[in-house]
Amino acid sequence: MIDDKEKQKNIEGWVFLALFCLTIPVANWMIGHVGTVCLANGPCLLPVAPGIMAPSGAMLIGVALVLRDLVQRRLGVEFGIAAIVAGAAISAGLAPPSLVIASAAAFLLSEFADFAVYTPFPRRRLVLAVLASSFLGLVVDSIVFPWLAFGSLDFLSGQIIGKLWMVLMATPFVAYLRRRDERLGLEPA
């Protein structure tokens, strides 16, 4: 029989997994519909710093990287890997035909880079693990997708800054989660 702590971890893990999977279609929708400027035959852009713009959907990749780490913390390594594979399939399935390879490759490479850094961190270093792994993942994604899709790194700095903003905005929640886990005696999966 499953105890209350395990039940809580499982519920939270499945919520994080659902949110992780939702970031992909929302990011794809945002890129064509949300921005202060929408380029003809290109992405909609948002300012991320003075004079620096980024494709709007790119912001959600920072959130996806954090959510994948939380899926792994709650449900375990196997679910973390399954989330990456499912996310790549969703990404490829929703991308326009011309972007399928770029979308799936960027997703796989960035999420596995995140996984490789996050996984070996000690259990008590959650915030540092999420920051370090997300940073590597967002840089990989910011390079791989535009290079494969468009042969260009025009928005590289904007993508890195925009994704980093989202990771930093999620950091207080991750810190709260770590403190709450310790208080409730919830161990990582």
N, C-alpha and C positions, 0 to 999 in steps of 0.2 A: 504494500500500500504506500502511496506517495504522501509524504508529510507536507504541512502547510508551506514550509520554506521552499521545497522543491516545486510545489504547485505554483507559488508566486514567481519563482525563477522561470518556469516554463511559460507561464502566461506572458510575462514581460519579454521573454525571448521571442515568442511568436508575434507579439506586437512590434518589436524591433524589426523582425524579419518582414512583416507586412509593410511597414513603413519604408524599409530598404527597397523592397520591390516596387513600391509606388514612386520612389524618387526618379526612376528611369522614365516612365511615361510622362510624368510631370515635367522633367527636364526637356524631353523631346517636344512637348507642347509649348513650353516657355520660349524655347529658342526661336519659334516662329510667331509668337503672339505677345510677348512681354518685353518691353524695353522702352527706353526714352528715344531710341532711334532704331528703325528697322531698315536694314540695307536691302536694296533691290536684289533678288535672287541670293540673299545671304541671311545671316542671323539677325535677330533683334539684339541690341546691345544695351547694357546698363553701365553707368559709371561706377567704378570700384575704388578710385582714388582720383585726385585732381588730374585731369587730362588723360586718364587711362580708362578705357572701356573694355568690357568683356561680354561674350555671348551670354545672354541671361540664363540659359539652361545649365551653363557650366557651374553656376553657384551650387546647384543641388548635388553635384559630384562630391563636394566637400562634406555635405550632410550624409551622402551614401557611404563614404569611407568611415565616418564615425559610427553610423548605424551597423555596418558590417562587423566592426569591432565589438559592439554591444551584443550582436547576435552570438558571436563566438563566446563572449564572456558568460552569457546566460545559457546557451544551448550546447556549446562545445565546439571543438575544432572541426568535427565532421560537418556540423551545420554551417560553420563559417565557410568551409570549402563548397558545400552545396549551395549556399547563398551566392557565392561568386559565379558558379556555373549557371545557376538559374538567372542571375542578373545579366550575364553575357548573352544568354539565349533571349531574354526579354529585350535587351538592347539591340541585338541583331534582328529580332522579329519586328521591332518597331521602327527601325531605321529605314530610310529610303534605300532602294536597291543599290544605288551608287555609294552608299555609306556603310553598308552592312559589315564589310571586313574591317574598316577603320573603327567602327563603333564597338564591335565585338572584341577586336584586338586590344583597343585602348582599355576597355572594361576589364578584360582578363588580366592584362599586364599590370594595370594600376592596382587592382584589388589584390592580386597575388603579391605585389610589392608591399602593399599595406600588411597583408597577412604575414609575410616573412619577417617584418620588423615587429609587429604586434605580438606574435605568438611566443617568442622566447622571453618576453619581459616578465619579471617577477610579478606575482599576483597583486602585490601592494603598490605597484607603480602604475596604476591604471591611467592616470592623467598623462603622465609622460609617455606611456606606450601609445595612447591614442594620438597625442600630438605628433610624435616622431613618425609613427606609421602612416598617419593621414598626410603628413607633409610629403613623405616620399611618394605616396600614392597619387597625390594631386599633381606633383611635378611630372611623374610618368604620364598620367592622363593628359596633362596640358601639352606635352610634347608629341605623344603618339597619335592621338586623334587628329589634330589639325594637319600633322605632317602626312599621315596616310590618306586623309580625306581630301585635302586641298593642296598638298605639297608646299605648305606655308606655315610659318610660325608667327604670323602677323599679330595675333592677340595673345601671345605667350605670357607676357607680364600681366596682362589683365586677367587672364584665366587663373594664373597662380595666385594673384592677390585676391580675386573674388572667391575662389575656393578656400583660401586660407582664412578669409573673413568668416566664412560659414563654420569652419572647424573651430576657430576661436570663439565664436558665438555659442557653440555647443559645449565648450569646455566647462563652464560653470555647472551645467547639468551632469556631465560626467563626474566632476568632483563631488557633487551632491550624491550621486548614485554610489560612488565609492564609500563616502562617509555613512550613508544609510545602510549599505550592505554590511559594513563593519558593526554598526549599531544593532542590526537585526540578526547578525550571525550568518548572512548569506555568503556562501563561498562561490567563487567562479566555477563554471562547469569544467 
